[in-house]
């Protein structure tokens, strides 16, 4: 009985983090796909050219007014 509860807790934790990861990936994909190519390149240049897509998406959302004129 204790082993079953332990496995349920472990499964729940893994499921929670898997859902968080999937949400992060979906957020990133949605933001990147909504950006124009020139905006993507401008954000990438502002971040130094070595940023991940997650960093690009997060930076763009925080500074969207700067890029959407």
C-alpha positions in Angstrom: 0.0 0.0 0.0 2.8 2.4 0.8 4.6 1.6 -2.4 1.5 2.3 -4.4 1.1 5.7 -2.7 4.8 6.5 -3.3 4.5 5.6 -7.0 1.3 7.7 -7.3 3.2 10.7 -5.7 6.2 10.2 -8.0 3.9 9.9 -11.1 2.0 13.1 -10.1 5.2 15.0 -9.7 6.5 13.8 -13.1 3.1 14.6 -14.7 3.1 18.1 -13.2 6.6 18.9 -14.6 5.8 17.4 -18.0 2.7 19.6 -18.3 4.7 22.7 -17.3 7.4 21.8 -19.9 4.7 21.3 -22.6 3.1 24.6 -21.7 6.5 26.4 -22.0 7.1 24.8 -25.4 3.7 25.7 -26.7 4.0 29.3 -25.4 7.4 29.7 -27.1 6.1 28.2 -30.4 3.1 30.5 -30.4 5.1 33.6 -29.8 7.8 32.8 -32.3 5.3 31.9 -35.0 3.4 35.2 -34.5 6.5 37.3 -35.0 7.6 38.6 -38.4 11.1 37.5 -39.6 12.4 41.0 -39.2 11.1 41.2 -35.6 12.7 37.8 -34.8 16.0 39.0 -36.2 15.8 42.3 -34.3 15.1 40.6 -31.0 17.9 38.1 -31.6 20.3 40.9 -32.3 19.2 42.7 -29.1 19.9 39.6 -27.1 23.3 39.1 -28.6 22.7 36.5 -31.3 23.0 33.4 -29.1 19.7 33.4 -27.3 17.4 30.4 -27.2 13.9 30.5 -28.6 12.5 30.6 -25.1 14.6 33.6 -24.2 13.6 35.3 -27.5 9.9 34.7 -26.8 10.1 35.9 -23.2 12.0 39.0 -24.2 9.7 39.8 -27.0 6.6 39.5 -24.8 8.1 41.8 -22.2 9.2 44.4 -24.8 6.4 43.9 -27.4 5.7 47.6 -27.7 9.2 48.3 -28.8 8.9 46.0 -31.8 5.2 46.3 -32.7 4.9 49.8 -34.1 
